[in-house]
Amino acid sequence: RLTLRPDPVADQLTVDVLNTSSGLLGTLLPLIDDDERVALAVSLNRAGAADEALATAQLRAAISIDPQLLGPTLQVATLQGGPALTALEQLAADRSSELPADLDEQVPDHILLRGLRWRLAEWRLAAVLEEPEAEPQAIGALLDLVATAAGEAGQRERGLEAARQAADCYRTLAQGRPEVFLPNLAGSLNNLSNRQSDNGDRAGALASIQEAVQLRRALA
């Protein structure tokens, strides 16, 4: 049974041993329970004070071996940031990562985690775009999600780009089935207005919100 105590020396020793002992993570992780997963995430995150890059790499490796570490690592990232947050951001930025499709919805609305939420939204969008028969409305919804997440993370240009793509997507869908997709178009235009405002385009923001209001009035 693996026991990890809140000791800085033990934390660093854990990282060092895992780094020098190839395959040890793969041997230990199947043997630990949920509490020990939390303890491992905490220990590796604290060890980042001495070697952040190494602690981050070990957390990434551990999550790849045992996906059940995602939850504990997210808990630690929310409370402490550090290597736990960096490891999750790196996994989200890696399109080859195998992550739960709804992981972005599990991320708390915390200013420290806004960059992670944006990267996870981008990962989710990329995964859907790779599907041969991806539904256009699903793509539109994810583009709106990316636009909002990017804007909140300070990625204003990306937020504007995604918002425009979402509005274009729903505009096309609304041409074929207005009774279904005009409400989505109105919502996307509202999002687009916010992103245009973020980027200093007041005229564009006003035009988009006016169109959204007109659509909502027509739907009322």
N, C-alpha and C positions, 0 to 999 in steps of 0.2 A: 504493500500500500504506500502510495506516495504522499508524504507529508511536507507541506511548505509553510514555514513560520514567517511572521513579519520581521525579518532580520535583514538589514541591508547587505551584510556580508554573505548571508545565505542566498539572497536574491542574485548577487553578482556571481556567486559560485554556481548557482543553477544555470545561468546563462553560459558561463565558461564551460561547464561540463557538457551541456547540450551541444555547444558549438564544436567541442573536440571529440565527442563520442557519436560518430555517424550511426544513425539508426536508432539511437536511444529514445527519441521522441516517439517513433513508431512502435516501440516496445512498451513504453509507459502509458501512452494515451488511452489505449483500450482498457487499461486497468483502473482508471480513475473515475470518480463519480462527479455529480454536478457541483458539489461544494468544492471539490478539489480542482475542478476546471476554473472556477472563480479564483481560487487561491493561486493557481498557475498564472492566470492572466494578470492578477495583481502583482505577483512576484516579478514576472518578466517586464511589466510596465515600470515598476520601481527600479529595476536594474538598468533601465534606460538612462537614469541619471549619470551612470558611469560610461555607458556605451549605447547610445540611442539607436544607431544603425544596426548593431548586433541584436539588440532586444527586439527591434522591429522585424528583422529577418526571422528570428525565432518564433515570434507570434504568427507571422505569415505562414511559416512552415507548419506550425502546430494546427492552425485553422485548416490548412490544406489536408492534413492527415485526419483531423477530427472536426468536421463542420459544426458539431455541437458547441465548439468553443466560440462560435460567432456571437451568441447571446452574451456570455460572460465578458467577452472582449468589448462588446458594445456598452455594457454596463460600466466597465472600467473607463472606457473612452469618454463616456458622458460625465463621469465624476472627476477624472484626472487628466484627460487628454493624453499627451505623451505618445510613446510608441504604439499604444493600443489604437489610438486614433489614426496615426500614420499608417499602420498596417492595414486598417480597414480602408483608408483612402487609396492605398496602393492596390489593394485587391479590387476595389471598385473601378479603378482606372485601367485595370488589366481585363480586356474583353474576353480573355480565355478563362477567367475565374468562374468557378461554378458556385453561384450564389443563389439564395432563395429569390424568386421573382419579386416578392413583396417586401424585401428587406428594407427598402427605403421607407416603407410605411411604418416600420418598427423603430425608426430613428426618432428620438424625442425632438420636439421643437425647441432646440437649445442653440444659442448663437455659436457655440463652439463646434456644433455639428452641422452647420449649414453647408459647409464645403463637402462634407461626406454625403449629405442628402442629395446634393446636386450631382456628384459623381455616380451615386447609385441610380439616380433617375436616368442619367446618360447611359449607364450600363443596361438598364432595363429597356430603354428605347432601342439601343443597338441590338439587343437580343431579339426583340420583336421584328426589327427591320430585316433580320436574317431569315425569318420564317418565310417560306415560299408563298404561303397564302395568308399573310398578315392582313387583318381587317383594317381598312382605312380609318374607321372610327376609333379603333384602338390606337393607331398611330397618332391620330389627332389628339386624343386624350393624353398620351404620353408626351407629345410635343408641348402641350400646355403645362404639364407637370414639370418638364425640363425648364421651360421658360420661367416659371415661378421660382423653382429651386435655384436656377442660375442667378436670377435677379437678387434673391435673398442672400446668395453667397458672394455677391459683389461682382459676378461675371455678367456685366450689363450688356455687352455686345452679343454674347451667346444667348442671353435671355431674350433680347430683341429678335435675333435670328429665329429662334425656336418659336416665338410667339407669332411671327409672320408666317412661318410654315404651318403652324396649327390653324391660323385663320384661313389660309389658302386651302388647307385640307377640308375644313368644314364648309367653306364657301362652295367648293366643288361638290361635296356631298349634298349640300342644301339645294343645289340646282336640280338634283334628281329626286330628292325626297324632302321638300321644304318643311312639311309638317313634323318631320322627325328631327331634322338637323339644324333648323334655324335657331332654336334655343342654344345649341352648342356653339353656333357661329356667334351669337350675341355674347356668350361667355368668353369666347376666344378674343373677340374684339375688345372686350373690357380688359382682358389680360394684356393684349397688345398695347392698349392705351397706357397701362401702367408701365410697361417696359419702354415705350417711347418717351414717357415722362422721365423715367430714370436716365435716359440717354440725352435729355435736354431737347427733345423734339416736341415742343409744346403744341405746334400746329398739327402735327401728325396725331398726337395724343387726343387733341380735341376732336379731330375728324373721326377717329376710331370710336371714341365714346359716344359721339353723336349718332353714328351709325348703329351702335349697340342699343342705344335708347330708342331709336326709331324701330328697330326690329322688335324690341320688347313691347313697345306700344302696339305694334301690329299683331303681336301674338296674344295680347291681353283680351 
